């Protein structure tokens, strides 16, 4: 099992939800986030001086899935969110050791629901 977490500009959320729905992602969490990326690193070519730290609005998505679902999900995210401009966002894929569905007591991949 895998945990996919991504950070994107808020204006991409509808395209992301549509793209992920088309490939039948069974569940996703969406939340608002704020943060900053490499443009705040003094060694980065696009660094700008700021009075304090400027936080950029982002949308965070979280998906738990089976290992074989990762590539199609990443392909859909890339197609929906990539513009080639600074600030497109990042996606991380992490291992999930276990899961528990509280309603039924199912563990592991069974807790994710039907494939």
ChimeraX attribute file (.defattr): number of C-alpha atoms within 10 A of each C-alpha:
attribute: neighborCount
match mode: 1-to-1
recipient: residues
	/A:1	19
	/A:2	20
	/A:3	17
	/A:4	20
	/A:5	18
	/A:6	18
	/A:7	23
	/A:8	23
	/A:9	17
	/A:10	14
	/A:11	11
	/A:12	16
	/A:13	18
	/A:14	12
	/A:15	15
	/A:16	19
	/A:17	17
	/A:18	14
	/A:19	20
	/A:20	21
	/A:21	14
	/A:22	10
	/A:23	12
	/A:24	11
	/A:25	17
	/A:26	14
	/A:27	13
	/A:28	15
	/A:29	10
	/A:30	15
	/A:31	11
	/A:32	13
	/A:33	16
	/A:34	12
	/A:35	11
	/A:36	14
	/A:37	13
	/A:38	13
	/A:39	15
	/A:40	16
	/A:41	13
	/A:42	11
	/A:43	9
	/A:44	10
	/A:45	10
	/A:46	11
	/A:47	13
	/A:48	10
	/A:49	11
	/A:50	8
	/A:51	5
	/A:52	6
	/A:53	10
	/A:54	12
	/A:55	11
	/A:56	12
	/A:57	15
	/A:58	23
	/A:59	18
	/A:60	21
	/A:61	20
	/A:62	18
	/A:63	18
	/A:64	24
	/A:65	23
	/A:66	16
	/A:67	13
	/A:68	10
	/A:69	15
	/A:70	18
	/A:71	10
	/A:72	13
	/A:73	19
	/A:74	17
	/A:75	12
	/A:76	20
	/A:77	21
	/A:78	16
	/A:79	13
	/A:80	18
	/A:81	20
	/A:82	13
	/A:83	11
	/A:84	7
	/A:85	7
	/A:86	10
	/A:87	17
	/A:88	15
	/A:89	17
	/A:90	13
	/A:91	15
	/A:92	12
	/A:93	15
	/A:94	11
	/A:95	13
	/A:96	16
	/A:97	9
	/A:98	11
	/A:99	16
	/A:100	14
	/A:101	14
	/A:102	9
	/A:103	7
	/A:104	9
	/A:105	10
	/A:106	14
	/A:107	13
	/A:108	15
	/A:109	20
	/A:110	15
	/A:111	16
	/A:112	18
	/A:113	12
	/A:114	7
	/A:115	11
